[in-house]
């Protein structure tokens, strides 16, 4: 069962990455952010995201502690990273709102965690995935966690041109002040 879950998860994550790359290099064929809730793009992204999320969790459960990192420090470190990441992502989602979190139109938000990073949900999700990989101590879980984290690292590149069109100079000013992921906010950041 582990092999099947792992393969399905990897395929879903590679498909997500492929859709993001298409959105990035061919904005006219954009899949993310989706053009609307009742579109194939919305269903494809969120369906594959669900498959990926469940697959990462199941891979970790099914292959729990099979890896070489048996030191007990992995449990508090992994748990702290995972829970901290999930809480940070949740804070970002609550601040941004559910509608905008799903990639649908919203307003430019500069409060809450958006005061420190332009992508708190992605930062939190990456941290949670890496924490899950540490916690599980499983090579297959590391592979799907890193692929999932890659998806979250790619997503802002597809969103930024869309955000520029949506919010214009206000987004450009915000983009110059805050880092894409982590770092110190500054007035001169490109």
C-alpha positions in Angstrom: 0.0 0.0 0.0 2.9 2.4 0.8 4.2 2.1 -2.8 0.8 2.9 -4.3 0.2 5.9 -2.0 3.7 7.2 -2.6 3.4 6.9 -6.4 0.0 8.6 -6.5 1.3 11.4 -4.3 4.4 12.0 -6.4 2.3 12.0 -9.6 -0.1 14.6 -8.0 2.7 16.8 -6.9 4.4 16.6 -10.3 1.2 17.5 -12.0 0.7 20.5 -9.6 4.3 21.6 -10.3 3.6 21.3 -14.1 0.4 23.4 -13.8 2.3 26.0 -11.9 5.1 26.1 -14.5 2.5 26.5 -17.3 0.9 29.3 -15.4 4.3 31.0 -14.9 5.7 30.7 -18.4 2.4 31.1 -20.3 0.2 33.5 -18.2 -2.5 33.4 -20.9 -3.0 29.7 -20.0 -3.0 30.4 -16.3 -4.1 27.6 -14.0 -3.0 29.3 -10.7 -4.6 31.5 -9.5 -7.7 30.0 -11.1 -9.9 32.3 -13.2 -12.9 31.3 -11.0 -14.4 28.9 -8.6 -16.5 26.9 -11.2 -13.6 26.3 -13.5 -11.5 23.2 -14.4 -8.4 25.1 -13.2 -9.9 25.5 -9.7 -11.0 21.9 -9.5 -7.6 20.6 -10.9 -5.5 22.6 -8.5 -7.5 21.9 -5.4 -8.2 18.2 -6.3 -4.5 17.6 -6.8 -3.7 19.5 -3.6 -6.1 17.3 -1.7 -4.5 14.1 -3.1 -1.1 15.5 -2.3 -1.9 16.4 1.2 -3.6 13.1 2.1 -0.7 11.3 0.3 2.0 13.1 2.3 0.2 12.3 5.6 -0.4 8.6 4.6 3.1 8.1 3.4 4.4 9.3 6.8 2.0 7.1 8.7 2.6 4.0 6.6 6.4 4.4 6.6 6.8 5.8 10.2 10.3 5.8 11.5 11.9 3.6 8.8 14.7 6.1 8.1 18.2 6.5 9.6 17.5 9.5 11.9 16.5 7.7 15.1 17.6 10.3 17.6 14.8 11.4 19.8 15.5 15.1 19.1 13.6 14.6 15.8 10.3 14.4 17.6 10.3 17.8 19.3 12.0 19.5 16.3 9.7 18.0 13.8 6.6 18.6 15.9 7.6 22.2 16.6 8.3 22.9 12.9 5.0 21.2 11.8 2.8 22.9 14.3 4.5 26.3 14.0 4.2 26.1 10.2 0.5 25.1 10.4 -0.3 27.9 12.8 1.5 30.5 10.7 -0.2 29.3 7.6 -3.6 29.3 9.4 -2.9 32.9 10.6 -2.2 33.9 7.0 -5.4 32.2 5.8 -7.5 33.8 8.5 -6.0 37.2 7.7 -6.3 36.9 3.9 -9.8 35.2 4.0 -11.0 32.0 2.6 -12.0 33.3 -0.8 -8.6 34.8 -1.6 -6.8 31.8 -0.1 -8.4 29.7 -2.7 -6.8 31.9 -5.4 -9.9 33.9 -6.1 -10.1 37.6 -6.1 -9.8 39.6 -2.9 -8.1 42.7 -1.6 -4.5 43.4 -1.1 -3.8 42.5 2.5 -0.8 44.0 4.4 -1.7 43.1 8.0 -1.1 40.2 10.3 1.6 37.9 9.0 1.5 39.8 5.7 3.5 42.5 7.5 6.6 40.3 7.4 6.3 38.1 4.3 4.2 38.3 1.1 3.5 34.6 1.4 2.9 33.5 5.0 0.7 30.6 4.0 3.4 29.2 1.7 6.1 29.7 4.3 4.0 28.0 6.9 3.1 25.1 4.6 6.8 24.6 3.7 7.8 24.6 7.3 5.0 22.1 8.2 5.9 19.8 5.4 9.6 19.7 6.3 8.6 19.3 10.0 6.4 16.3 9.0 9.4 14.8 7.1 11.6 15.1 10.2 8.9 13.8 12.5 8.2 10.7 10.4 11.9 9.8 9.8 11.0 8.2 6.4 12.8 8.6 3.1 9.5 8.3 1.0 8.0 11.0 3.3 11.0 13.2 2.8 10.6 12.9 -0.9 6.9 13.8 -1.0 7.4 16.5 1.6 10.2 18.1 -0.4 8.1 17.9 -3.7 5.2 19.5 -1.8 7.4 22.2 -0.5 8.6 22.8 -4.0 5.1 23.4 -5.1 4.6 26.0 -2.4 7.9 27.7 -3.3 6.9 27.9 -7.0 3.4 29.3 -6.4 4.3 32.9 -5.7 6.0 33.1 -9.1 2.7 32.4 -10.8 0.7 34.8 -8.5 3.0 37.8 -8.7 2.1 38.8 -12.3 -1.6 38.4 -11.6 -1.3 40.4 -8.4 0.5 43.2 -10.3 -2.5 43.3 -12.8 -5.0 43.2 -10.0 -3.5 45.8 -7.6 -1.1 47.8 -9.7 1.2 50.3 -7.9 -0.1 49.3 -4.5 1.2 45.7 -5.0 4.5 47.0 -6.5 5.1 49.1 -3.4 4.2 46.2 -1.1 6.4 43.9 -3.1 9.4 46.3 -2.7 8.9 46.5 1.0 8.5 42.8 1.9 10.4 39.6 1.1 8.8 36.9 -1.0 9.4 34.3 1.7 11.5 35.3 4.7 13.8 38.2 5.5 13.7 41.7 6.8 11.2 44.1 5.4 12.9 47.1 3.7 12.0 50.0 1.6 14.4 49.1 -1.2 13.8 45.4 -1.7 13.3 44.4 -5.3 
